[in-house]
Amino acid sequence: MQTIESHWDDAVNNRRVAFSAHLKRSGDAVEIQAITPKQVTFLCPKSRSELRTIGVWTEKGREMLAHQLRTSGHLTELERKIETGLAV
């Protein structure tokens, strides 16, 4: 199993969520087995500049962010990028 660090730009909520993803490779296919949100950076809605960053310390916080990340479609896109070599 391989682990990578990545982030999700959640434009709807003006934030960037940094997370680690544990990957399983089967031939050319990649499957994300687990994700662990690490920190959230809040962005200015107008300028998109960083306002503040907080760590994700609680299990409930990690679960909530992981659920939002899964339902956003970002993980499917990340898997495809890894499969095609566009992301490491």
Rosetta blueprint (number, residue, H / E / L):
1 M L
2 Q E
3 T E
4 I E
5 E E
6 S E
7 H E
8 W E
9 D E
10 D E
11 A H
12 V H
13 N H
14 N L
15 R E
16 R E
17 V E
18 A E
19 F E
20 S E
21 A E
22 H E
23 L E
24 K E
25 R E
26 S E
27 G L
28 D L
29 A E
30 V E
31 E E
32 I E
33 Q E
34 A E
35 I E
36 T E
37 P E
38 K E
39 Q E
40 V E
41 T E
42 F E
43 L E
44 C L
45 P L
46 K L
47 S L
48 R L
49 S L
50 E E
51 L E
52 R E
53 T E
54 I E
55 G E
56 V L
57 W L
58 T L
59 E H
60 K H
61 G H
62 R H
63 E H
64 M H
65 L H
66 A H
67 H H
68 Q H
69 L H
70 R H
71 T H
72 S H
73 G L
74 H H
75 L H
76 T H
77 E H
78 L H
79 E H
80 R H
81 K H
82 I H
83 E H
84 T H
85 G L
86 L L
87 A L
88 V L
